[in-house]
């Protein structure tokens, strides 16, 4: 007697990510109640399962949904607003003044909707977000059915959202309480950066992280200016200061981590910390090239992030996979650094592990959540295909994504976002372009 499945996905290739280099040809993924029941050859799957629905992906690679380990989703509304400026000038002269004038719950909800739509169409099923008005962000992700980790932001200067670090944390924790039962929504503590957060606030964040078992998501060592300013103000480099304050631990997600000494890499490895690598943003802001191959050699989990659309300007993890692999080869002088299989793992399972979600997402395995992405290799621009795993990183792009599922539920079908129409999203974008442009 056949087993019941809600959905059976039959693919030309299934690339499970675990083990790293495995490509399963003519395999299927059976799904029930939002989780993966089995991964097995298609002929066997059709004999074993009686699905309510079946999807044939004859020319596709089926991969885990991508995990965007660092973004500022609402900043999509500021895409292209202040290009070609260094980080601090970009922040102080363009971004922070715009936020002071316009940031609101409506701004965050609408900007996050646009970001989530872009990410889902590009195969991103989970993102780790850092911004203000977390309830508005959570609501937007919920509208589109996207898995998210919402940052409980803390910063030691006032914004329209909050007047003090205490108020940031109080509001963020209240949002966590309101959303904590939601199946697709999790939370992290998100102090902005060492140069915007004081020692007392960091002390509170460490206590909360330990009490609530939450990740700490923070920008770190993004620029040489950040490090030089810390030496002048605190007499030590930012990472050393964070270590002294107890911030560096296995729950730390250090974003950017461009400028690291050998001893700092050892420190991160010793504590089991993770890094969110944002290669396109680092290049665009001329921050530098992170020593990713060295981090990986020290077994430090490295996931991939897009950063915000204001500094990238795309929320595109296919681009980040390719950039990460190519930059690592240039930086190390070794063409073997970050092979395609590792780049894909960085965009999936390593990001999931950094968020404490590796047991549920990031690879295609029985028992895991059915967060999946289908990539079409039938077009002329992807022919011939000798190695579909290599193609994912060096040839394919987000334009090749045709289907996306989260917890077994379709979010994108035949390149069409199911929860919001293009006309609705374009109307939102036009409203904010008029507001921000005046």
N, C-alpha and C positions, 0 to 999 in steps of 0.2 A: 504493500500500500504506500502510495507516494506521500511525502511530507508537504504540508502547506507552507507556502511562502507568500508574502505580500507582493514581492517584486523579484524578478530574475533578470539580471543584466548580463547579456552575452557579448563579449568583446573580442576583437581581433587579438588584442594583447591586454593582459592585466599586469600592472607594475605595482607590486604590493609595498615596496620600499624596505620591508623586512623579509628576507635578507637583502642587503644593499643592491646587488647587481642582478637580481632575479627578474626575468621577464617571462611571464606565463602566456603561452600562445593558445588561442582558442579556448579561453577559460571563461567561467561565469562567476558572478557573485550573487548569492541568494540572500534576501533581506526579509526580516520579519520584525515587527514592532520597533522599527528604527535602527535595528542592529544587524550586523552581518552574521548570517547563519553558517555559511560555508563558502569557500573559494575552491573550485574544482573544475575539471575539464567540462566543456559545454555538453558533450554527449552524455556524460554521467549526470550532469545537473538536470537535463531534460527528463532523464529517467527517474531521478530521485525526487524532484520537486514538482508540485502542482501549484503554480503561482497565480495570484489574482491578475497580475500584469507581467508582461515580458517586453524587454527593450533590446533590440538587436543593434549592436554597435559594430558593424561589419568592418569598418576601416579605422577604428578608434583605438587609442590607448586609454584604458581606465586607470586612473591614479587616485590616491587619497586627495581629499580637498586640501587646498593650500592654506597655510597658517601664516598670517601677516603678524609678525612678532612686535612690530612697533608702527603705530600710525597716530595721526591727529585727524580723525575723520571729518570733523566739522570744518577744518581749514580748507576743505575742497572749495568752499565759497570764495577763497582767496587765491585760487589757482592762477598763476601767472601775474599776480598783482605787483610783485617787486622782484623781478628776476635779475640775475647777474650782479648780485651784491654779496659781500662776505657776511657771515653769520650774524655778528653783533650789529652791524649796520642794518641788515635785513630785519632783525628783531626790533631794534630801537627806533628806526626811522619809518618802518612800514607796518610790520605785523602788530606790534603792541599798540600803536596809536589806533589802528583800524579796529582791533578788538575792544579798546576802550570806548570807542564810539558805537560799535554795533553788536558786540557779543550779548546774547540773550538766549533764553530757552528756545525761542523760535529759530534763531540763527543756528543753534546747535542741532536741533531736530532736523531742519531742512538740509543743512550741510552734511549731516550724517546719513540722511536718506540718499543723497546723491553719491556719497562715498560708498555706501553699502551696495548700491546698484552697480557701480563701476566694479567693485571688488567681486561681487557674485558673478557678473558676466565674464570675469577673468579667472574664474575657478577658485577664488579665495572663499573659504567657508567659515574661517575663524579669524578674528582680528583682536589684537591687544591695543586698546585705545587709550589715549591720554588727552583729556581736555576738560573744560568746565561744563557745568550743567549736566551731570552724569545721568540724571533721570530722563532728560530729553534725548540723550544719546541712546540710552537703553530702549526707549520707546521707538526710536527710529529703526534700530536693529530688529526689534520685535516685529515691526510692520512688515519687514522683508524676510523674516524668518532666518536671520543670520546668527550664527554662534559668535559670541563676543566675550571679551574680558574688559570690563569698564574700569578705568582708572579713578581711584579716589585721590584726586589731585591735591597737592599741597604746595604752596608758594608763599614766601614771606613778604609779599606786597599786595595791596588791594587791587581788585578788578571789579567789573560790574557784578560778578558772581558772588564774591565774598570779600570781606574787609580785612581778614586776618587768617593766619594758618589754622587757628582753632575753628574758625567758621568753615573754612574749606573742609576740614576733617569731619566736623559735625554734620555738614550737609551730605558729604560723601557717604558716611556711615549710615545715615538715615536712608539714603537711596539703596544701599546694600540691603538693609533690613526689608525694604519694600519689595525688592526683586529677588531675594535670596532663594525663593522656591521655584524660580523660573528655570526650566530645563536647559535653556540655551545661553543663559546669562551668568557670568561669574565676575568676580571683582579682584582688583589688585590695588595695593597702595602705590601712589604715583607722585612722589616728590619730584618736582620738575628737574632740578639740577643742583649740584653743589653750590653754584654761584647765585642761586635764588632761594636757597633754603638754609636756615640757620641751625646751629647745633641743638638747640632746645627742641625744635620741630623734628629733627632727625631722631632725637631720643624718644619722642612720642610715637613716631612711625615704627621704630624697632619694637617697642612694646606692643603696639597694635598688631604688627605682623606676627609676632610670637603668639599673642593671645588668640588671634582669629585665623592663624595658619594661612596667611595671604602672601603672594609674591610682592616684591618691591621692584617697581619698574621706574628707572631713572636714567636720564642722559648722563653720560660720564666720559670725560677725556675726549670730547668731540674736536676741540681745537687747541692749538698751542697757546692761544691767548687765555683760554680758561685755566690752563695749568700755570701759566706765569702769574695770573691774577691771584690764584690760590696761594702760590708761594709768597707773594707780597702780603696778602691779608692774613693767612693762617700759618705761614712758615712751613708748609708741607703741600705736596701734590694732592689733588682731590681724592684719589683712591686711598691714599694713606690716611687722610682725614676720615673718610667714610669707614675705613677699617677700625680706626681708633674709636669711632662712635658706635661700632657694632652693626653697621649697615651691611657689611660684606658677609654673605652667607650663602647657603645652598638655594635660598629663595630669591636671590638678587638677579635681576635681568638688567645688565648694564648696556645701555643703548649707545651705539657708535663705537666706543672704545677704540678710537683711531690711534691715539698716541700712548702707547704702553711700553714700559721698560721690561726687560726680562724678569726682573723681580716682581713687577706687577702682574705679569702673566702667571708667574708661579703662585702669587697670592690668590688670584682668581681660581686657579686650578685646585689649590689646597682647600679652599672653602667650598668648592663645587658650584661656583656661580656660573651663570650663563651670560651670553652676549647676543644682542640683537644687532646684526650687521645690516647697514643701510647704504649699500655702495653707491646708488645713483645720487642720493641726497649728499653724501660725502663728497662726491665729485663735483656736483653742481655748486655747492657752497665752498669748494676748494679747501675742505677740511683735511683731506689727506686720504691715504689708503690704509685701512686697518690691516694688522698682521694676522689675517684669518688663518693662514696655513699654520702659523705657530700656535695659535689658540687651539686648533684642532689636534695638532701634535701633542699638546698638553691635555688632551681629552676634555677640553672645555666645550660644553654644548653651545653651538652657534646656530641660531636661527636667522631668518631673513625678515627684514622690515622694509616697507616702502617709505617710511616717514610720512609727513602730510603732503597733500597735493600742492601746497604752497611752496614746497622746497624740492619737489621731485621732477616733474609735475604730474606723474602718473601713479596710480595705485595698481601696480602691475608686477606681480611676483615672477612672471616669466622673464621679464626684463631683469629683475634682480638676480634671478638664478644665473642668467648668462653673464651679467656684469660681475657677479661674485666669482664665478669660475675664471673669467678672463683676467680680472684684476689680480687674483691670487697667483696666476701663472706669471704675470708681469712682475709682481712684487717679489716673488720668490726666485725668479729666474728658472723655474722648473715647470715644464709643460704638463707634468703629472699632478701638480698641485690642484686640489679640488676637482676631481673628475666629475663627469655628469651625474653619476650615481650619488656622489656626496652633495652636489648642489641641490638635487631633488630632495634628498633627506633633510638638508637645511631648511628647505621651504615647506616641509611637512612634519616629519617625526621629531626632529631636533627642536623646532619651535614648539611643538606640543609638549615635549618633555620640559622645556624651560617654563612653561605655564603650569606645570604639574598635571597635565592632561594626557600624558603619553599612554596611559592605560586605556584611554577611551577613543582617541583620534590620532591621526598622523600616519597610519599605515592601514593596509587592507588585510584584516585578519578576523577570524571568527570571534565573535563576542564584542568587537568594537562597534562604535557608532558608525552608521552607514553615511559618512560624509565623503562624497565621491565627486569626481570630475572626469568628464569624457572629452578627449582631445582628438579631433578629426585629422587624420593623415591622408585623406583621399585626394587632396588638391595637388595641382602641378607643383606648387611651391614647396611641397614636402616630399617630392619624389626624386630619386628612389629612396626607399627607407631600408637601410641595412640594420640599423640598431635603433629601435623606437625610444629607448631610454636616452641615448645621446641626442636624438631628435628633439626631445622635450626641452632640452636646455639650449642647444645650439642652433636649432632650426625653427621649431614651432613658436608661436606667440599666443597671446590671449585671444587673438582673433580666431584661433583654431578651436577654442572651447565651445562645445555645442550644448552640453547638458551638465547640470550641477544638482546634486542631492545633498540635503542636510538631514541627518537622522532619518534617512530613507524617503524624505519628502522632496519632490521636485521643486527646485527654485528657479532653474533656467532650463528651458526645453527648446531645442532647435534655435539656440542663440537668443531666445526671447525671455526676458525677465517676467515671471508670472505674477508677481504681487503688485507691481506698479507699472503703469503704461509709460512709454516714452513721452507722450504729450504731457502727462502730469509732472514728470521730472523736469522737462524742459521749461514748463511754466514756472516751477519753483526757481530754477536757475536764472530765468529772466528777471524775476522780481528782485532777487538779491544782486544781480549785476547792476540794475538800476539804482538800488539803494547804496551800494558800496562805491559806485562810480560817481556819485554826486557829492 
